[in-house]
């Protein structure tokens, strides 16, 4: 009997302690939702005064300047070293490719002759593992243009589908720098045009440059490439940029636009809605990886040695052909110290 009373007493003490220290929840809100809504809307409207971030303005200007030097340097090296593109690369803009829902072969090679590696998918990928048909490349084959809608402000209304022709399409890097506070009247905006002829951006008399001058230009081009990518990486930590998961469409702003231009689903044709996610550096500055020929490789790369050859971003491979040593972080990709392919 005493044991039973003891257990009853312990259970009562436990229940009393639980009641004493427990929190009472009520379904009725303790904060007026109307006042909370007005406070939230006020903070949303006031957030524009915190942008652009003053500390990131020098970074934006540096990125624009590096972009100008990069295009000028690549255009100069383009006149010296042959650049080849696959015939099935389709001379259309990425915007047109998305609209027409076309597939293409993006292969590019830098050298005296195109390689013999059978990696072509043909038009619409009708054929696989076929040899490439090489034609003269262009500046856009090295520096892939990525465009976005040019907005007046980062906090303006979302671009709707019927408003897609009311906004100009500019380089995504330029749009990011403008929203980051870069000077819109800078010369780097007008002189850095990827759609123009490389001769217009190249240094005059590129064919007569000495090997030392050519190496100096290549070194500056490689530094501009690294500065551009590192600067864009810093800006992406502060400013929101979205990329479509399926078609690589880029939008610089808080939320992606509503233009139905994604062709991921066959039944949606080219009028599909984009599936947005956070963008990375490669989405704004594609590295355009190409086969990189090493000293131990044959003069013309053949298909039998494809497992031994290395790769490199097109800008890095173009600079190394001018005598510049590639940064060490590319050694693994380029297989600098790898074995040579077997001889036939």
C-alpha positions in Angstrom: 0.0 0.0 0.0 2.8 2.4 0.8 4.5 1.5 -2.5 1.4 2.3 -4.4 1.0 5.7 -2.6 4.6 6.4 -3.4 4.1 5.8 -7.1 1.0 7.9 -7.1 2.8 10.7 -5.4 5.7 10.6 -7.9 3.2 10.6 -10.8 1.5 13.7 -9.4 4.8 15.5 -8.9 5.8 14.7 -12.5 2.4 16.0 -13.8 2.7 19.2 -11.7 6.2 19.8 -13.0 5.2 19.3 -16.6 2.3 21.7 -16.1 4.4 24.2 -14.4 7.2 24.4 -17.0 5.2 23.6 -20.2 4.3 26.4 -22.6 0.8 27.1 -23.4 0.1 27.4 -27.2 -2.9 29.1 -28.6 -4.4 29.0 -32.1 -5.0 32.7 -32.0 -2.1 34.7 -33.4 -0.3 37.0 -30.9 0.8 39.5 -33.7 -1.6 41.5 -35.8 -1.1 40.2 -39.4 -2.1 43.5 -41.0 0.7 45.4 -39.1 3.2 42.6 -39.9 2.3 42.7 -43.6 2.9 46.4 -43.8 6.2 46.0 -42.0 7.4 43.3 -44.4 6.3 45.3 -47.5 8.2 48.4 -46.1 11.4 46.4 -45.7 11.1 45.0 -49.2 10.7 48.4 -50.6 13.6 49.8 -48.6 16.0 47.1 -49.5 16.9 48.8 -52.8 18.8 51.5 -50.9 21.3 48.9 -49.8 22.2 48.2 -53.4 24.6 48.4 -55.2 27.0 47.4 -52.5 29.8 50.0 -52.4 32.5 47.5 -51.7 31.7 45.5 -54.8 31.8 48.5 -57.3 35.6 48.2 -57.8 35.1 44.5 -58.4 32.5 45.1 -61.1 34.7 47.7 -62.8 37.6 45.3 -62.7 35.5 42.5 -64.3 34.4 44.8 -67.1 38.0 45.8 -67.8 39.2 42.2 -67.7 36.5 41.3 -70.2 37.7 44.0 -72.5 41.4 42.8 -72.3 40.3 39.2 -72.7 38.3 39.8 -75.9 41.2 41.9 -77.3 43.8 39.3 -76.4 41.8 36.4 -77.8 41.1 38.3 -81.0 44.8 38.9 -81.4 45.8 35.3 -80.8 43.0 34.3 -83.1 44.8 35.9 -86.0 47.9 33.8 -85.3 46.7 30.4 -84.3 44.0 28.5 -86.4 40.8 27.8 -84.6 38.5 25.1 -86.0 34.8 24.4 -85.3 32.7 21.5 -86.3 30.5 22.0 -89.3 27.5 21.0 -87.3 28.0 23.7 -84.7 25.2 25.7 -86.5 26.0 29.4 -86.9 23.0 30.5 -84.7 22.8 32.3 -81.5 22.0 30.4 -78.3 18.7 32.2 -78.1 17.8 31.0 -81.6 18.9 27.4 -80.8 16.5 27.4 -77.8 13.7 28.8 -79.8 14.1 26.3 -82.6 14.8 23.4 -80.2 17.9 22.3 -82.2 20.9 20.2 -81.1 24.4 20.9 -82.4 28.0 19.7 -82.0 30.0 22.2 -79.9 33.4 20.7 -80.7 36.3 23.2 -81.2 39.9 22.6 -81.7 43.0 24.9 -81.8 45.8 23.7 -84.0 47.1 23.6 -87.6 44.6 20.9 -88.5 41.5 19.5 -86.8 41.8 16.3 -84.8 40.6 12.9 -85.9 38.8 11.9 -82.7 35.4 10.4 -83.5 33.3 12.4 -81.1 30.8 14.2 -83.4 27.1 13.7 -82.8 26.0 15.3 -86.1 22.9 17.5 -86.6 20.2 16.8 -84.0 22.5 13.9 -82.8 21.3 11.6 -85.7 24.7 10.0 -85.8 27.2 9.3 -83.0 30.9 8.8 -82.8 31.5 10.2 -86.2 34.6 12.2 -87.4 34.2 15.9 -87.4 34.0 18.1 -90.5 36.0 21.1 -89.7 35.4 24.7 -90.8 37.0 28.0 -89.8 36.1 29.0 -86.2 35.0 32.4 -84.9 35.5 34.4 -81.8 32.2 33.0 -80.3 33.7 29.5 -80.5 36.3 30.5 -77.9 34.3 33.0 -75.8 30.8 31.5 -75.7 28.3 34.4 -75.5 25.8 34.2 -72.7 23.1 36.8 -72.9 20.4 38.0 -70.4 17.7 40.6 -70.4 18.9 44.1 -69.6 17.0 45.5 -66.7 16.8 49.0 -65.5 17.0 47.9 -61.8 17.5 44.7 -59.9 14.2 45.3 -58.1 11.9 46.0 -61.0 8.9 43.8 -61.9 9.4 40.4 -63.3 9.6 40.2 -67.1 6.5 38.5 -68.5 6.2 36.5 -71.6 4.5 39.2 -73.6 7.2 41.7 -72.6 10.2 39.7 -73.8 10.7 41.9 -76.8 10.6 45.1 -74.8 13.9 44.4 -73.1 17.3 44.4 -74.8 19.5 41.3 -74.7 23.1 42.0 -73.4 26.0 40.0 -72.1 25.1 38.4 -68.7 28.5 39.5 -67.3 27.9 43.0 -68.4 24.4 43.0 -66.9 25.7 41.7 -63.6 28.4 44.4 -63.5 25.9 47.1 -64.3 23.6 46.0 -61.5 26.7 45.9 -59.2 27.3 49.6 -59.8 29.8 49.6 -62.7 30.0 52.8 -64.8 27.5 52.4 -67.7 29.4 54.9 -69.8 32.6 52.9 -69.6 34.4 52.2 -72.9 34.5 48.5 -72.0 30.8 48.2 -72.8 31.1 49.4 -76.4 34.4 47.9 -77.4 33.8 44.4 -76.0 31.4 43.0 -78.6 31.6 39.2 -79.2 29.4 39.5 -82.3 31.8 41.6 -84.2 34.7 40.4 -86.4 37.8 39.4 -84.4 39.9 41.7 -86.6 38.0 44.7 -85.3 39.0 43.8 -81.7 42.6 42.5 -82.5 45.7 44.6 -82.1 46.8 46.1 -85.5 49.7 44.2 -87.1 49.2 41.0 -85.1 50.9 38.9 -87.8 54.1 40.9 -87.4 54.4 40.6 -83.6 57.6 39.1 -82.3 57.5 35.9 -80.2 58.2 37.9 -77.1 55.4 40.3 -77.7 53.1 37.4 -78.6 53.9 35.7 -75.3 53.3 38.9 -73.4 49.9 39.3 -75.0 49.1 35.7 -74.2 50.1 36.1 -70.6 47.9 39.2 -70.2 45.0 37.3 -71.9 45.4 34.5 -69.4 45.5 36.9 -66.4 42.4 38.6 -67.7 40.6 35.2 -68.0 41.5 34.4 -64.4 40.5 37.9 -63.2 37.2 37.7 -65.0 36.2 34.4 -63.5 37.4 35.2 -60.0 35.6 38.6 -60.1 32.3 37.0 -61.3 32.6 34.5 -58.5 32.8 37.4 -56.0 29.8 39.2 -57.5 27.7 36.0 -57.4 28.2 35.9 -53.6 26.4 39.3 -53.3 24.0 39.6 -56.3 21.4 37.0 -57.3 21.7 35.3 -60.7 19.5 32.5 -61.9 20.1 29.8 -64.6 17.6 27.4 -66.2 18.3 23.8 -65.2 17.5 22.5 -68.6 18.4 25.1 -71.3 21.1 27.3 -69.6 19.1 30.5 -70.0 20.5 33.1 -67.5 18.7 35.9 -65.7 20.4 38.5 -63.5 17.9 39.5 -60.8 16.0 38.3 -57.8 13.7 35.9 -59.6 13.8 34.5 -63.1 11.8 36.0 -65.9 8.5 34.5 -67.1 9.3 34.3 -70.8 8.4 30.8 -72.0 11.4 30.0 -74.1 12.6 26.7 -72.7 12.3 23.7 -75.0 13.0 20.9 -72.5 9.7 19.1 -73.0 8.7 17.9 -76.4 5.0 18.6 -76.0 5.8 22.2 -74.9 7.9 22.9 -78.0 9.8 26.1 -77.5 7.1 27.7 -75.2 8.1 25.9 -72.0 8.6 27.7 -68.7 12.1 27.8 -67.3 13.2 25.9 -64.2 15.4 28.3 -62.3 18.3 27.5 -59.9 21.2 29.4 -58.5 23.9 30.2 -61.2 27.6 29.4 -60.9 30.6 30.9 -62.6 30.6 28.4 -65.5 27.0 29.4 -66.3 28.1 33.1 -67.0 31.6 32.4 -68.2 31.6 29.0 -69.9 35.1 27.5 -70.0 34.6 25.9 -73.5 36.8 22.8 -72.8 38.8 21.6 -75.9 41.3 18.8 -76.5 44.8 20.0 -75.5 47.8 18.6 -77.5 50.9 17.9 -75.4 54.5 17.6 -76.6 54.4 13.8 -76.2 51.2 13.6 -78.4 51.3 13.0 -82.2 51.0 16.1 -84.5 47.4 15.1 -85.3 45.3 13.6 -82.5 43.8 10.2 -83.4 40.9 8.4 -82.0 42.9 5.5 -80.6 44.6 7.8 -78.0 41.6 9.7 -76.8 42.0 8.1 -73.3 45.5 9.6 -73.0 44.9 13.1 -74.3 44.2 16.0 -72.0 41.7 18.9 -72.0 41.9 22.6 -71.2 39.7 25.6 -71.4 39.9 27.1 -74.9 41.5 30.4 -73.6 44.1 28.5 -71.6 45.0 26.3 -74.6 45.2 29.2 -76.9 47.5 31.1 -74.5 49.8 28.1 -73.9 50.3 27.8 -77.7 51.8 31.3 -77.5 54.4 30.1 -75.0 52.7 30.8 -71.7 52.8 28.2 -68.9 49.4 27.2 -67.8 48.5 27.7 -64.1 49.0 24.6 -61.9 45.3 24.1 -61.2 44.9 23.1 -64.9 47.7 20.5 -64.9 45.4 17.6 -63.9 42.9 18.4 -66.6 45.6 18.8 -69.2 47.4 15.6 -68.1 50.7 17.5 -68.5 52.8 14.6 -67.1 50.6 11.8 -68.4 51.7 8.9 -70.6 51.8 9.3 -74.4 49.3 7.4 -76.4 50.4 4.0 -77.8 51.9 4.2 -81.3 50.0 2.3 -84.0 
